């Protein structure tokens, strides 16, 4: 009898969003998840088996060691699987487990290990890659519980930015415009560490945090380095992952001291552009249309998007991105018709070498008629 097709993932829940969503279990090493005939299994290593039994949201948790040894001969009992000294290969172990639960074919995600894919097919387990945009389609539309978890992660992100505000407000300005905090020069590295520690205290892990000042702020993903200076834009962008696995994301742009008229015009124009995008983000609207609207608005205020001296200037990145168990989650904001229960960042920005860069970012949950903010931290300008 032909077995029904199953879903199969071999991945570490600590790194793989689909694995985390399907099992509710985070582990640093790959485990095996199988779903077939309305039943789910997790084949867990002995190192993780007890914790998996407590935490995994699957129907059955099975020990890897029950299947990783060859029986001495074909008529051996299942007990022999545990006593034989000859270990199976990874593919053989997985194939043995799949046969035990009557699974002969499965759909796998696009990031399934290619060698394992080939070896399992050679062992008679027919695998095929999923053709869906998301291997776990329900990840696109957030449940109330998921919205709550994302909001908690955003609260952690806000704490990181708030710590930066606290430090910057307490800083002094030297004659050469460098910022000093206590007895030390404040650097991008030291401020970034303080922001990430603030997140860590609330259970969030932040990496890649952006503290970009002056010319650094003209490159959207430049992390920033060296001493921070007064009178220049400072982009603060932090995106911690909470213990739940969900990400928060928030950006604020500030300036220590007094801004010039040109800096003030740039900062407020980006803020107006973000307000337009936030209002426009509602069900049925195409994200790409929102993006083009913001590009035109910026140009109408004297901030065009173009190439100058071989470098892109203006608004040359996306208006936002999906957010959830991945930092940049499906769907792409600029390539989707917005639907209820999606979560997006809204983060327009403008970047001009010599003047600086500004980006404002918040997170929204799309309701049945409009969106609501999940981030509500203040947006100060001159600190």
BELFENTA-V699538 format. One record per pair of residues at least 12 apart in sequence whose ideal C-beta (glycine too) atoms are under 6 Angstrom apart, sorted by the first residue. I is the first residue (numbers start at 1). J is the second residue. If there is no record, write none. Layout:
# BELFENTA-V699538
I;J  I;J
This chain:
# BELFENTA-V699538
3;102  3;103  3;104  5;105  5;107  6;34  6;36  6;103  6;106  7;35  7;107  8;34  8;106  8;108  9;33  10;30  10;32  11;30  12;27  12;28  12;29  12;30  13;25  13;26  13;27  14;26  14;28  17;325  17;326  18;109  18;135  18;136  20;245  20;325  21;136  21;139  21;325  23;42  23;56  23;58  24;57  25;52  25;55  25;56  27;48  31;44  32;94  36;103  39;59  40;58  40;59  41;60  42;56  42;58  42;61  43;62  43;64  43;97  44;61  45;64  46;65  49;63  67;93  67;96  67;97  68;87  68;88  68;93  69;81  69;84  69;87  70;84  70;86  70;88  71;84  72;84  91;116  91;119  91;120  91;123  95;123  95;125  98;125  105;126  106;127  107;128  107;130  108;127  109;130  109;135  110;129  133;330  134;330  141;341  142;341  142;343  147;365  149;244  149;246  150;246  150;343  151;374  152;242  153;242  153;246  153;247  153;248  154;248  154;363  154;374  154;375  156;199  156;202  156;204  156;240  156;242  156;248  157;238  157;240  157;248  157;250  158;250  158;377  159;198  159;202  160;195  160;198  160;199  160;238  161;236  161;250  161;252  161;377  163;194  163;195  163;198  164;191  164;195  164;236  167;181  167;194  168;256  168;383  169;383  171;186  173;230  177;229  177;230  177;231  178;227  178;229  179;228  185;227  186;228  187;226  187;227  188;211  188;224  188;225  191;211  192;209  192;211  195;209  195;238  196;209  199;240  203;243  204;240  204;242  205;240  205;241  206;238  206;240  209;238  210;223  210;235  210;237  211;224  212;224  212;235  213;228  213;232  213;234  214;232  217;233  217;235  217;356  217;357  218;351  218;353  218;357  220;317  230;256  230;257  231;257  233;253  233;255  233;356  233;357  233;358  234;254  235;253  235;357  235;359  236;252  237;251  239;327  245;325  247;323  247;327  249;323  249;345  250;361  250;375  251;347  251;359  251;361  253;358  253;359  254;383  255;382  256;383  259;382  262;355  266;350  266;358  267;358  267;381  269;301  269;303  270;350  270;358  270;360  271;360  273;294  273;297  273;298  273;348  274;348  274;360  277;290  277;294  277;319  277;346  277;348  278;346  281;364  281;371  282;370  283;338  283;339  283;340  285;338  286;337  287;333  287;334  287;336  288;334  290;319  291;319  291;334  294;319  294;348  295;315  298;315  303;350  313;352  315;350  318;333  318;334  319;333  319;348  320;333  320;344  320;345  320;346  320;347  321;333  321;345  322;344  323;343  323;345  323;363  338;366  340;366  340;368  342;366  343;365  344;364  345;361  345;363  346;362  346;364  347;359  347;361  362;375  363;375
